[in-house]
Structures are given as C-alpha cells and as structure tokens.
Amino acid sequence: AISNIPPMPEICEKAAIYFNPFDKVDIAKKIDLLLYDKKLREQLKKESLERHKFFDWGKSAAKLINIFQEIHKDRA
C-alpha cells in the first residue's frame, strides 16, 4: 500500500495498491484489503517482481553520467 501522490504511481504502476494519504479511512481500507485478500497480494507480488526489472543502479548511474557530460560539454 502506497500513497497515490506522484511520483509513487509512476514508480510503482500496477505493482501497488494506492491510498489517499490524507484520508485515514482510505488508508485503513487499503491495509485491510492487503491483509485479507490473498489473491490481491499474489497479484501485487507478481507485478512488483516484474516492475523491479525497470530499476537498475548501473543504468541510473550511466544516465546521470551522460547528463553531467552533456551539461559540461555545453558549458565548455
């Protein structure tokens, strides 16, 4: 269960159940769903195992290096 405020939906996509962080009833309902809905938990587990493949520290570092090199090149 995670907040529905950006960037969380963009990060998690279908791998999470979302709640309004300003609505304690909604938070409680989503936690309750996770506690008692085994099928939902299995679905989210499957989605999260797929979603994690999108994130890679090596790729992130390489992208940042490229950005810094472009900035440095433009200023040189």
VENQUI-V699565 format. One record per run of one state. SS is the DSSP state (h for helix, s for strand, l for the rest). FROM is the first residue (numbers start at 1). TO is the last residue. If there is no record, write none. Layout:
SS|FROM|TO + SS|FROM|TO
//
This chain:
l|1|1 + s|2|3 + l|4|7 + h|8|15 + l|16|17 + s|18|19 + l|20|23 + h|24|36 + l|37|37 + h|38|54 + l|55|56 + h|57|75 + l|76|76
//
